[in-house]
Amino acid sequence: MKKEIIIVMHDFRGGGAERVAVTLANSLSDLGNNVTLVFLEAKGPFLSEISSEISLRELKSKRIATSIIELSKIFKVAKPDLIISHMTHVNVATAMATLISNTRDKLTIVEHSQMQSNYLNKKSLYQKLIYLSTKVLYRIPNQRVGVSGGVCRAMSDFTGLDIRLFTSIYNPVITEKLLTVKYNKELRHEICKSDYLFVFVGRLIKSKRVGDFINAINLASSEISCEAIILGDGPEKYELEELAKSLGMDKKIHFLGFKENPHDYIKIADALVLTSEWEGLPTVLIEALALGTQVISSDCKSGPSEILSGGVYGSLYPVGDVNTLSELIVNSISLKPISCEQHLNQFTTVTAAYKYLGVK
C-alpha cells in the first residue's frame, strides 16, 4: 500500500549520512511511495542524485533550531504515514516538531555514528547541549534506528534508554548501478605507474586518521611497488599533503579531492583502506566488497567488524597501529577474493527500504 513519507535532512553535502538519506528516499520512491524530502539548504553534490519522482521542500529558515514550528506545520498538513529524520541535530528538532503536531507516532529517527564520540568532539556549548537534549527528546519518537548494532548500543549508552528501544537497520548501499561498474584500465594507468594501488575514501578530518594511511603506505612502499589515492576533502587536507611531502611520497600519494561517484576509483584499486577512530556503518567498506575490491579496516567502534563479520570478508587491525596496517597492505596483494554475495544482501537498497516501511 502506497505511503506518504517525509524525510528530513540538513542538506546534500558530500557525507555518508547525506548519501544514505538520498539513497533511502530513492528506494522508498521506487517502491511506489510518495516521498517528500524536507531540508534546510538545496546545496551539495547529492542533490543531483534525487529521483524526479520525489518532492522537494526547502525550509525558510537556514537553521534547524528555528525551523521547528515550520516543520510542525508541514507535518500537520501532510499527515504522513512515516517521518524519517537523519543526524542528531535534525532528529532533535524533528522530534520537537512531531510533539507539537501530534505526529510523534509516525517518527523514526536515525543515528549514523557514535554519539558519545561525537559529543566529546564538539567544540561549542550549543552543539553539546543538542546532544545532551537527546537524553529527554529521544523518548519522543516511535522508533529509534541505529545504522549498526554498535550505533544502537552507543545510542542506548548515551541517552540512558533501554537498548530494546533501538532498532538496527543497515544502510541502503548496494544498488543495481553499483553492481554494473566496470574496471577502467585507462583510469588505472593514468593514476598509477606502480604495481599496486590503494585507496582511501572519506572526509579529511582528525577522526578519520588519514595520516595513518599515508604512513602505512610509506612503510609498505619499501617492500612493494605501490601508490595511493585519497578521495575526499576537509580541514586536514593541507596537513596531510605536507605529511606526504615530508615522507617523500608526494608523487606516490594522490589527493584527488571529493568525488561524487568514487566507485570507478574503488574498482581499480587493489584494496580499500579505512583508518577511522570511530564510525557508524562505513558504507565505503560495503561498496568496496560489492565492487570486488579487498578491504582493510581499523577495528573501530562501530561498523567495520559487523560489515566484515569479524574479519571473514576483510582484514581488521587495531586503531592507530600503523605497523600492522602496513603489513596488511603488503599481504593483501597475495590474498584471493572471498565470495560474499549472500552476505551483502543485507545491505541492498530494497532490503533497507522494506525494513523502514516495516517500522511501526
C-alpha positions in Angstrom: 0.0 0.0 0.0 1.3 3.4 -1.0 2.5 5.6 1.9 3.1 9.3 2.4 6.7 9.6 3.6 8.6 12.7 4.7 12.4 12.5 5.1 14.1 15.4 7.0 17.7 16.2 6.5 20.1 19.2 6.6 21.4 19.4 3.1 23.1 17.3 0.4 26.7 17.8 1.0 29.2 15.0 0.4 29.0 12.9 3.6 28.0 9.3 4.2 24.8 10.2 6.0 23.6 12.5 3.3 24.3 9.9 0.6 22.3 7.3 2.7 19.4 9.6 3.1 19.1 10.3 -0.6 19.5 6.6 -1.5 16.8 5.6 1.0 14.5 8.3 -0.4 15.0 7.0 -3.9 14.5 3.4 -2.8 11.2 4.2 -1.0 10.0 6.1 -4.0 10.9 3.2 -6.3 8.6 1.0 -4.3 5.7 3.3 -5.2 5.5 5.5 -2.2 5.0 9.3 -2.2 8.2 10.7 -0.8 9.0 14.3 0.2 12.5 15.5 1.1 12.4 18.4 3.6 15.7 20.2 4.1 17.4 23.4 5.1 19.6 24.1 2.1 19.4 22.9 -1.5 23.1 22.5 -1.9 25.5 19.6 -2.2 26.6 17.0 -4.8 23.9 14.5 -3.9 21.1 16.9 -4.9 21.6 15.8 -8.5 21.0 12.1 -7.5 17.5 12.6 -6.2 14.7 10.9 -8.3 12.5 13.1 -10.3 9.5 11.4 -8.6 10.5 12.8 -5.2 9.0 16.1 -4.0 11.5 18.7 -2.6 10.7 21.3 0.1 13.3 23.7 1.3 12.7 25.2 4.7 12.6 29.0 5.0 14.9 29.1 8.0 18.6 28.2 7.4 18.9 26.8 11.0 17.2 23.6 12.1 16.6 25.0 15.6 14.4 27.8 14.2 12.6 25.5 11.8 10.6 23.6 14.5 7.3 25.4 14.0 7.6 25.3 10.2 8.3 21.6 10.4 5.3 21.0 12.7 3.0 22.8 10.2 4.3 20.7 7.4 3.6 17.5 9.3 0.1 18.7 10.4 -0.9 19.5 6.8 0.7 16.5 5.1 -0.5 13.9 7.6 2.4 11.5 6.7 2.4 7.8 7.4 6.1 7.9 8.1 8.6 10.6 9.1 12.3 9.8 8.9 14.9 12.2 10.2 18.7 11.8 9.9 21.5 13.0 12.2 21.4 14.2 15.8 20.6 17.9 15.4 17.9 17.3 12.8 16.5 14.5 14.9 16.1 16.8 17.9 14.3 19.5 16.0 12.1 16.9 14.2 11.1 15.2 17.5 10.0 18.5 18.9 8.0 19.3 15.8 6.2 16.0 15.9 5.3 16.7 19.5 3.7 20.0 18.6 1.9 18.5 15.5 0.8 15.3 17.3 2.7 13.1 14.8 5.2 11.6 17.2 3.8 8.1 16.5 5.0 8.5 12.9 8.6 9.5 13.6 11.7 7.3 13.1 15.0 9.0 14.0 18.2 7.7 12.5 21.7 7.9 14.1 24.7 7.3 11.8 27.6 7.4 14.2 28.9 7.1 17.8 27.0 9.6 19.9 29.5 9.7 22.8 32.5 10.2 20.5 30.7 12.9 18.5 29.6 14.7 21.7 33.2 14.7 23.0 34.4 16.0 19.7 32.0 19.0 19.6 33.6 22.4 20.4 30.6 24.7 21.1 28.3 24.6 24.1 25.3 24.8 21.8 26.3 21.7 20.0 27.0 19.8 23.2 23.5 20.9 24.5 21.9 19.4 21.4 23.5 16.1 22.2 22.5 16.3 25.9 18.9 17.0 25.0 18.6 13.6 23.4 18.5 12.1 26.9 15.0 13.5 27.0 13.9 14.1 23.4 14.8 10.7 22.2 11.9 9.4 24.3 9.5 11.1 21.8 10.0 9.1 18.5 8.0 6.0 17.7 11.3 4.3 16.6 15.0 4.9 17.1 17.2 3.5 14.4 20.9 2.9 14.5 22.7 2.1 11.3 24.6 -0.8 13.0 24.3 -2.8 16.2 27.2 -0.8 17.6 25.5 2.5 16.9 22.4 1.2 18.7 24.4 0.3 21.8 26.1 3.7 21.7 22.7 5.4 21.5 21.4 3.5 24.4 24.6 4.2 26.5 24.5 7.9 25.7 20.7 8.5 26.2 20.2 6.1 29.0 17.3 4.5 27.2 16.8 0.7 27.2 18.6 -1.0 24.4 15.4 -2.7 23.5 14.0 0.6 22.3 16.5 0.8 19.4 16.4 -1.0 16.1 19.4 -1.7 13.8 18.8 -1.2 10.1 21.8 -1.4 7.8 22.3 1.4 5.3 20.9 1.1 1.8 24.2 0.9 -0.1 24.1 -1.7 -2.9 22.3 -0.5 -5.9 21.9 -2.1 -9.4 24.0 0.8 -10.7 26.9 0.0 -8.3 27.0 -3.6 -9.5 27.4 -2.5 -13.1 30.7 -0.6 -12.5 33.5 -1.9 -14.8 37.2 -2.0 -14.3 38.7 1.1 -16.1 42.2 0.1 -17.2 42.9 3.6 -18.7 42.0 5.3 -15.4 44.3 2.9 -13.5 47.2 3.6 -15.8 46.5 7.4 -15.8 46.8 7.5 -12.0 49.2 4.7 -11.1 52.5 3.8 -12.6 53.4 1.3 -9.8 52.4 -2.3 -9.5 49.8 -1.8 -6.8 47.2 0.9 -5.9 45.4 1.5 -2.6 42.5 3.9 -2.0 41.1 5.9 0.9 37.6 7.4 0.7 36.3 9.8 3.3 36.4 13.3 4.8 39.8 14.6 5.7 39.2 15.2 9.4 41.0 14.2 12.5 38.8 11.2 13.5 39.4 9.5 10.1 43.2 9.3 11.0 44.2 9.6 7.3 47.8 10.2 8.4 47.9 6.5 9.5 47.1 5.6 5.9 49.9 7.8 4.5 52.4 6.5 7.0 51.4 2.9 6.3 51.7 3.3 2.5 55.2 4.9 3.1 56.3 1.8 5.1 54.7 -0.6 2.6 56.5 1.1 -0.3 59.8 -0.2 1.0 58.5 -3.8 0.3 56.2 -3.4 -2.7 55.8 -1.0 -5.6 52.7 0.9 -4.7 50.8 4.2 -4.8 47.7 5.5 -3.1 44.8 7.8 -3.9 42.9 9.8 -1.3 39.3 10.8 -2.3 37.9 13.5 0.0 38.2 17.0 1.2 38.3 18.5 4.7 40.2 20.7 7.1 43.1 18.3 7.4 44.0 18.3 3.7 46.9 20.7 3.8 48.5 19.0 6.8 48.1 15.6 5.1 49.7 16.9 1.9 52.6 18.2 3.9 53.0 14.8 5.6 53.2 13.1 2.3 55.8 15.6 1.1 57.9 15.2 4.3 58.0 11.5 3.6 59.0 12.0 0.0 55.7 10.4 -1.0 54.0 13.3 -2.7 54.5 11.7 -6.2 53.1 8.4 -4.9 50.1 9.6 -2.9 47.5 11.4 -5.0 45.0 13.8 -3.4 42.1 13.8 -5.9 39.5 15.6 -3.8 35.9 14.7 -3.2 34.3 12.6 -5.9 30.6 12.4 -6.1 31.0 8.9 -7.5 34.1 7.2 -6.1 33.2 3.8 -7.4 35.4 3.9 -10.5 38.4 4.5 -8.3 37.5 1.9 -5.7 37.1 -0.6 -8.6 40.6 -0.1 -9.9 42.3 -0.3 -6.5 43.9 -3.4 -5.2 42.4 -2.7 -1.7 40.4 0.0 0.0 41.7 1.1 3.4 39.7 2.7 6.3 41.7 4.1 9.2 38.9 5.7 11.3 39.0 6.2 15.1 35.2 5.7 15.1 32.4 5.1 12.6 28.7 4.3 12.4 28.4 2.0 9.5 31.1 2.9 7.0 29.3 2.4 3.6 32.5 2.6 1.7 33.5 -0.8 3.0 30.3 -2.3 1.7 30.7 -0.6 -1.6 34.3 -2.0 -1.9 33.1 -5.5 -1.2 30.3 -5.2 -3.7 32.9 -4.0 -6.3 35.1 -7.0 -5.6 37.9 -4.8 -4.0 39.7 -6.1 -0.9 39.1 -4.3 2.3 41.5 -3.4 5.2 39.9 -1.5 8.1 40.6 -0.3 11.6 38.6 -2.4 14.1 36.9 0.8 15.4 33.6 1.4 17.1 31.4 0.6 15.2 30.5 -1.0 11.9 33.7 -2.4 10.4 33.6 -5.7 12.4 29.9 -6.1 11.7 30.4 -5.5 7.9 33.4 -7.8 7.7 31.9 -10.5 10.1 34.8 -10.1 12.5 37.4 -10.3 9.7 35.9 -13.0 7.5 35.4 -10.7 4.5 38.3 -8.3 5.1 41.2 -7.5 7.3 40.9 -5.7 10.7 43.7 -4.1 12.7 43.8 -2.1 16.0 43.1 1.6 15.6 46.3 3.6 15.2 48.6 0.5 14.7 50.4 1.7 11.6 52.9 -1.1 11.5 50.2 -3.8 11.4 48.3 -1.7 8.8 51.4 -1.6 6.7 51.8 -5.4 7.0 48.2 -6.0 5.9 48.6 -3.7 2.9 51.7 -5.7 1.8 49.9 -9.0 2.5 46.8 -8.0 0.7 48.4 -8.4 -2.7 48.6 -12.2 -2.3 45.1 -12.7 -0.9 42.4 -14.3 -3.1 39.0 -12.7 -3.2 36.3 -14.2 -0.9 32.8 -14.7 -2.3 30.4 -12.6 -0.2 27.3 -12.1 -2.4 24.9 -13.6 0.0 26.4 -11.7 3.0 25.9 -8.4 1.1 22.2 -9.0 0.5 21.5 -7.3 3.9 23.0 -4.0 2.6 20.9 -3.7 -0.6 18.6 -0.7 -1.1 15.5 -2.8 -1.3 16.3 -4.6 2.0 16.7 -1.3 3.8 13.6 0.3 2.3 11.4 -2.6 3.3 12.8 -2.6 6.9 12.0 1.1 7.2 8.5 0.5 5.9 8.1 -2.3 8.5 8.9 0.0 11.4 5.7 0.7 13.3 
